[in-house]
Amino acid sequence: MQEKDNILKILKETTISFKKENAINLKALSNRTIHSATTSQDMDNIIVAVIVYSLGKILERENYKEIRGWEFFFKETLKNLDEALKSLKKENLEKFRFFLGKIRQSANEIDSNLSSYIKDIFYKASINKASKLYQHGISAQKAAELLGVSLWDLASYIGQSSINEADIGESLSFSKRIKTTEEFLR
């Protein structure tokens, strides 16, 4: 765990946003976390980013709240977020990770339709966050490995999005580089 204070802050804000059902804020919190995860390649940051993003995506789906099992999932998520926070404050990383894992596992204990939807969101969130790591300069293979997704799924996602290696490798023309250098040296 390299950024305990950042994760504590993110989890506190996540709990508040999840209670208020604020999906937009959850996704923004996830993006802040993935930036930290990129620089450190810290798995705890990465896991938090995926869970927070997934919760945001789940809350966007208003119809999920009508499916049997939603109330259980909602309460279990809040309970496990709280326990993860307490564990991290006590620097018990094993319990911290256990309670984060319980958030994903609680999808196994609810109605099969809702369970399938939530599991799918968690997987797609992992792909999305792997693409964010890739955008920040981590190789696609390493990003897929860190997030536990297939390289094929990640490559398909990257190919469908506006991210591609041609944009990343694009450089200025020789004359523009000279002009930029001259301006910099003035």
N, C-alpha and C positions, 0 to 999 in steps of 0.2 A: 504494500500500500504506500504509494508515493505522495498522494495528495489528500490526506485524511480530512483536513479542514474544508477543502473544496467539496468533497463528497458529502460531508455532514451538511453543509449549506444546501447543496442540491437536493438531498433527501428531505430536509425540512421543508423546502419550497415545494417539492414534489407532493408531500403529504397534504399541504395546504391546497395546492392546485387540484389534486385528485378529489379531495373532499368537496371543493367548489365545482368540480367537474369542468375545469378550465383546460381543455385540450390544447389550445394554442400555447399557453404558458408551458405546459409539459413538453411540447415539442421544442420550444425555445430553450428550455433547461437542458434537454438532451443534446442539442447542438452545442451548447456551452461545454458540456461534459466531453463530447467527442473531440473537441479541440484540445482539451487537456490530455485526453487519451492518446491522441496522435503524437504529441511530443514525448510522452513517457512510455507509450505502448503498455500501459498498466492495465491489466485485465480487470481490476476492480472498477476503474473508470469506464472501461468498455462495457462491462456488464450493466452498470448503472445507466449508461447512455441508452442501451438497448431496452432495458425495462421501462425507463421513463418515456422514451419515444413510443413504445408499445402501448403504455397506458394512455398516452395522448390519442393514439390511433383508435384504441378501443372506445374511449369516451366520445369520439367523433361519430361513432355508429350508434345513433339514438335508438335504433330498433333493438339493440342488444339488451337494453334495459327492460324490455318486455318479455324476454325469454327466461324461462324457469332456470334459476341458478345465478341470475345476475346479482341479487342481494347478497348471496353467500360470497361470490367472487369479490364484490365491492368491500364487504366487511373484512374478509381474509386479507385482501391487499392492504387495507389500512392497518390491520393488526401486524402484518409482516413488515411493512415499512417502519412502523413504530419500533418493533423488536430489532430490526436491522440497525436503526439509529442508535438505540440503547447499546447494542453490542459494539458498534463502532466507537461510541464514546468511551466504552470500557476497554477499547483496543483488543477486543476478542474477534479477530478476523474470521475465525472458523465459524462462529455463530452468525456473524454479519453476512457471510456468504451463504450460509444455510438459509437464513430468512429471506434473502433475495431469491434464492432458488425456490423457496416455498411459494413465492408470488406466481412463478410460472407453473409450478405443480398444482396450484389450486384450480387451474383450468381442467385438470384431470378429474376433479371431484364434482363436476357440475354436469348439467344436461349435455348430451352428446353433441347437439347442434352448436350450442354456445361454446362448448369446449373446442370443437373443431375450428370455429371462427377465431377464437382467441389464440390457439396454437399457431394458426396460419399467420396471424398478425405478428406474433413473436418471431416467427421465422423470417417473414418479409422485413420486419424491423432490423433483424440481424443483417440481412442483405443490404438494406439502406445504409446502415451504419458502416458496413464494410466499404461501401462506395464512398462514404465521407472520408474514411481513413485513406482510401485510394486518392481522393481529391487532394488530401493533405500531403501526398508524396510517398505513402507506403505502397509497396508493390501489391498488385491485385492478389497474387498468391499468398503473401503474408497477411493481407487484410482478411481474405477468406479463411485462412488458418486461424487467425485470432478470434474470429467470430463464429467459427464452426459451421460455415456454409460452404456449399460446393463452389469451386472455382467457376464451373459452368454457369450456375445461377448468377453469380456475381458478374461474370463477363456479359451475360445476357442483359442484366440490369444496366450495366455501364453502357452497353451498346445502344440501349433504348433511351438512355438519358442524354442530356446535352454534353456530358463529360466524355471526352475521348483524348487519347494520347496526342493526337495532332495538335489540339489546342494547347496542351501543356508544353509541347516541344516547340511551339511556334516562336520565332525570333524576329527581331527588328531587321530591317534592311541595313546594309553597310552604311549608307549615308545617314540614316536615322540614328544608328549607334554612335557615329562620329559627332553628330549634332548634340545628342544627349550627353556624351562625354564632355564636349566643349562647355555646355551649360553647367554641368556639374563642377568643372574646374574653375569656373568664374568666381 
